[in-house]
């Protein structure tokens, strides 16, 4: 996994903003997916059962959707200003 600072140093002034942003969001999404997979790989019975509204899987789906929406919204905004 590349750090944000290292990734930022690789950017050239002439690089396309949308492509640069898309690249970072791809890295971010992959990082999120690997962390999510690690957390959900061996849930405890309590995490599986959860409470009356949420368990580890519903929380995971909520955050995954949130990450996806954030990426789409950010790319949309970047395209508007480019």
Z-matrix of the N, CA and C atoms (Angstrom, degrees):
N
C 1 1.448
C 2 1.529 1 108.42
N 3 1.284 2 115.88 1 135.38
C 4 1.461 3 122.18 2 -179.55
C 5 1.535 4 109.15 3 -93.39
N 6 1.316 5 115.77 4 140.04
C 7 1.460 6 118.87 5 178.10
C 8 1.535 7 109.41 6 -78.09
N 9 1.301 8 115.28 7 158.64
C 10 1.457 9 120.07 8 179.29
C 11 1.521 10 110.68 9 -59.86
N 12 1.325 11 117.18 10 -42.72
C 13 1.470 12 120.79 11 -179.12
C 14 1.527 13 111.77 12 -62.14
N 15 1.338 14 116.56 13 -43.17
C 16 1.467 15 119.93 14 178.32
C 17 1.521 16 110.92 15 -64.16
N 18 1.324 17 115.82 16 -42.99
C 19 1.461 18 120.39 17 178.63
C 20 1.531 19 110.11 18 -61.63
N 21 1.322 20 116.33 19 -43.03
C 22 1.462 21 121.70 20 -178.95
C 23 1.529 22 111.22 21 -62.11
N 24 1.312 23 117.44 22 -38.22
C 25 1.462 24 121.25 23 179.42
C 26 1.530 25 112.51 24 -65.52
N 27 1.321 26 116.98 25 -25.56
C 28 1.464 27 121.15 26 -178.78
C 29 1.530 28 113.28 27 -78.60
N 30 1.313 29 117.29 28 -14.53
C 31 1.465 30 120.99 29 -175.75
C 32 1.526 31 110.22 30 -75.47
N 33 1.313 32 114.64 31 134.36
C 34 1.462 33 121.42 32 175.43
C 35 1.528 34 108.66 33 -101.05
N 36 1.306 35 116.87 34 152.16
C 37 1.459 36 121.65 35 -179.83
C 38 1.525 37 111.29 36 -58.11
N 39 1.304 38 117.13 37 -34.61
C 40 1.464 39 121.76 38 -176.52
C 41 1.534 40 113.35 39 -80.17
N 42 1.331 41 117.98 40 -6.65
C 43 1.465 42 120.75 41 -179.37
C 44 1.528 43 111.20 42 -65.87
N 45 1.320 44 115.28 43 146.14
C 46 1.463 45 122.33 44 177.63
C 47 1.534 46 109.71 45 -68.79
N 48 1.329 47 117.13 46 126.12
C 49 1.473 48 121.34 47 -177.01
C 50 1.514 49 112.69 48 -59.42
N 51 1.320 50 116.46 49 -43.94
C 52 1.462 51 120.27 50 -177.49
C 53 1.527 52 110.08 51 -64.46
N 54 1.317 53 117.39 52 -43.47
C 55 1.461 54 120.49 53 179.83
C 56 1.533 55 111.17 54 -65.97
N 57 1.313 56 116.46 55 -39.55
C 58 1.464 57 120.74 56 178.32
C 59 1.530 58 109.72 57 -63.15
N 60 1.309 59 116.95 58 -46.16
C 61 1.471 60 121.14 59 179.37
C 62 1.520 61 110.38 60 -64.36
N 63 1.319 62 116.84 61 -44.15
C 64 1.468 63 121.02 62 179.36
C 65 1.531 64 109.62 63 -59.42
N 66 1.321 65 116.44 64 -40.81
C 67 1.465 66 120.73 65 178.51
C 68 1.530 67 110.83 66 -61.38
N 69 1.335 68 116.56 67 -46.65
C 70 1.463 69 118.95 68 -179.47
C 71 1.519 70 110.93 69 -64.67
N 72 1.308 71 118.35 70 -42.01
C 73 1.458 72 120.00 71 -179.93
C 74 1.527 73 111.58 72 -66.93
N 75 1.314 74 117.40 73 -31.02
C 76 1.465 75 120.27 74 174.74
C 77 1.523 76 109.99 75 -65.35
N 78 1.327 77 116.51 76 -44.57
C 79 1.466 78 120.88 77 176.81
C 80 1.526 79 109.97 78 -60.87
N 81 1.320 80 116.84 79 -43.88
C 82 1.466 81 121.66 80 -179.68
C 83 1.521 82 111.21 81 -62.61
N 84 1.328 83 117.40 82 -44.99
C 85 1.461 84 121.30 83 -179.51
C 86 1.529 85 110.99 84 -63.88
N 87 1.317 86 117.47 85 -41.69
C 88 1.467 87 120.65 86 178.53
C 89 1.525 88 110.93 87 -64.58
N 90 1.322 89 116.24 88 -40.24
C 91 1.464 90 120.46 89 178.04
C 92 1.517 91 109.94 90 -63.27
N 93 1.334 92 116.56 91 -45.96
C 94 1.464 93 120.97 92 178.33
C 95 1.525 94 110.04 93 -59.14
N 96 1.331 95 117.62 94 -45.71
C 97 1.460 96 120.78 95 -178.76
C 98 1.522 97 112.30 96 -61.68
N 99 1.332 98 117.27 97 -38.96
C 100 1.469 99 118.85 98 179.61
C 101 1.530 100 111.26 99 -69.57
N 102 1.322 101 117.33 100 -38.62
C 103 1.468 102 120.88 101 177.00
C 104 1.529 103 109.86 102 -66.15
N 105 1.324 104 116.63 103 -44.15
C 106 1.459 105 121.21 104 179.08
C 107 1.517 106 110.97 105 -60.45
N 108 1.317 107 117.11 106 -44.14
C 109 1.465 108 121.09 107 -179.84
C 110 1.522 109 110.79 108 -62.50
N 111 1.327 110 116.00 109 -39.49
C 112 1.464 111 119.90 110 178.94
C 113 1.523 112 111.15 111 -65.52
N 114 1.312 113 117.04 112 -43.58
C 115 1.467 114 120.89 113 -178.76
C 116 1.529 115 110.90 114 -67.05
N 117 1.326 116 116.57 115 -40.58
C 118 1.468 117 120.65 116 -175.83
C 119 1.526 118 113.41 117 -86.81
N 120 1.327 119 118.26 118 -2.28
C 121 1.462 120 120.10 119 -174.32
C 122 1.528 121 113.40 120 -70.06
N 123 1.308 122 117.72 121 -30.53
C 124 1.468 123 119.98 122 -176.80
C 125 1.527 124 110.07 123 -142.51
N 126 1.332 125 116.85 124 66.73
C 127 1.473 126 119.00 125 -177.77
C 128 1.529 127 111.35 126 -72.77
N 129 1.294 128 114.45 127 149.34
C 130 1.465 129 120.37 128 176.50
C 131 1.528 130 108.99 129 -77.81
N 132 1.334 131 117.47 130 162.64
C 133 1.470 132 119.51 131 176.64
C 134 1.532 133 112.50 132 -56.78
N 135 1.315 134 116.51 133 -37.07
C 136 1.467 135 119.88 134 179.41
C 137 1.531 136 110.96 135 -65.57
N 138 1.350 137 117.10 136 -39.46
C 139 1.463 138 120.58 137 178.41
C 140 1.530 139 111.28 138 -67.42
N 141 1.320 140 116.41 139 -36.35
C 142 1.468 141 120.16 140 178.61
C 143 1.521 142 110.24 141 -68.45
N 144 1.336 143 116.29 142 -46.26
C 145 1.467 144 120.43 143 -179.58
C 146 1.525 145 110.88 144 -68.38
N 147 1.312 146 117.19 145 -43.70
C 148 1.461 147 121.09 146 -178.89
C 149 1.508 148 112.54 147 65.45
N 150 1.328 149 114.81 148 -158.30
C 151 1.460 150 118.77 149 174.59
C 152 1.525 151 107.37 150 -102.25
N 153 1.304 152 117.71 151 -161.69
C 154 1.463 153 119.78 152 -175.01
C 155 1.529 154 114.02 153 -72.23
N 156 1.329 155 118.85 154 -10.72
C 157 1.469 156 120.61 155 -179.00
C 158 1.517 157 113.67 156 -122.99
N 159 1.323 158 117.92 157 -29.25
C 160 1.462 159 120.21 158 -172.90
C 161 1.523 160 111.51 159 -135.38
N 162 1.338 161 113.70 160 147.46
C 163 1.458 162 120.50 161 168.36
C 164 1.522 163 107.21 162 -135.95
N 165 1.311 164 117.51 163 -174.86
C 166 1.463 165 120.32 164 -175.62
C 167 1.528 166 111.88 165 -60.35
N 168 1.327 167 117.15 166 -31.70
C 169 1.460 168 120.52 167 -177.00
C 170 1.534 169 112.35 168 -77.39
N 171 1.321 170 117.25 169 -39.67
C 172 1.464 171 118.94 170 177.52
C 173 1.525 172 111.03 171 -69.69
N 174 1.325 173 116.90 172 -36.81
C 175 1.468 174 120.17 173 176.76
C 176 1.526 175 110.04 174 -65.73
N 177 1.331 176 116.28 175 -42.44
C 178 1.461 177 120.89 176 177.52
C 179 1.525 178 110.66 177 -59.01
N 180 1.321 179 117.41 178 -46.23
C 181 1.472 180 120.90 179 179.20
C 182 1.520 181 111.48 180 -62.21
N 183 1.318 182 117.19 181 -39.44
C 184 1.463 183 121.49 182 178.57
C 185 1.537 184 110.71 183 -61.08
N 186 1.328 185 116.36 184 -49.52
C 187 1.463 186 119.66 185 -178.58
C 188 1.524 187 112.30 186 -69.75
N 189 1.313 188 117.01 187 -35.49
C 190 1.469 189 119.23 188 177.36
C 191 1.529 190 110.04 189 -62.43
N 192 1.325 191 116.92 190 -44.12
C 193 1.459 192 120.77 191 176.77
C 194 1.516 193 111.74 192 -62.58
N 195 1.323 194 116.24 193 -38.75
C 196 1.463 195 120.75 194 178.92
C 197 1.524 196 111.06 195 -64.11
N 198 1.317 197 117.17 196 -43.24
C 199 1.465 198 120.94 197 178.08
C 200 1.524 199 110.17 198 -62.80
N 201 1.327 200 117.40 199 -45.10
C 202 1.461 201 120.83 200 -179.69
C 203 1.531 202 111.24 201 -62.38
N 204 1.325 203 116.99 202 -44.28
C 205 1.476 204 120.29 203 178.94
C 206 1.519 205 111.18 204 -62.29
N 207 1.326 206 116.59 205 -41.42
C 208 1.467 207 120.95 206 179.05
C 209 1.518 208 110.83 207 -61.48
N 210 1.320 209 116.84 208 -43.84
C 211 1.465 210 120.80 209 179.57
C 212 1.520 211 110.58 210 -63.71
N 213 1.311 212 117.68 211 -47.67
C 214 1.469 213 121.46 212 -179.35
C 215 1.520 214 110.58 213 -62.24
N 216 1.321 215 117.53 214 -45.40
C 217 1.474 216 120.86 215 179.61
C 218 1.520 217 111.93 216 -63.28
N 219 1.323 218 116.99 217 -41.60
C 220 1.462 219 120.00 218 179.93
C 221 1.514 220 110.99 219 -65.66
N 222 1.313 221 117.52 220 -43.47
C 223 1.473 222 120.21 221 178.41
C 224 1.521 223 111.38 222 -63.69
N 225 1.317 224 116.86 223 -37.66
C 226 1.471 225 120.97 224 177.22
C 227 1.511 226 110.45 225 -61.92
N 228 1.320 227 117.20 226 -44.24
C 229 1.461 228 121.19 227 179.52
C 230 1.520 229 111.37 228 -66.27
N 231 1.311 230 117.30 229 -40.00
C 232 1.469 231 120.71 230 178.85
C 233 1.522 232 110.56 231 -63.60
N 234 1.317 233 116.87 232 -40.77
C 235 1.456 234 120.35 233 178.60
C 236 1.525 235 111.32 234 -63.45
N 237 1.341 236 116.57 235 -34.77
C 238 1.455 237 120.32 236 179.84
C 239 1.527 238 112.49 237 -65.17
N 240 1.332 239 116.85 238 -37.71
C 241 1.466 240 119.99 239 -176.09
C 242 1.519 241 112.61 240 -90.17
N 243 1.321 242 117.23 241 -9.44
C 244 1.479 243 119.50 242 -179.67
C 245 1.497 244 112.01 243 -81.51
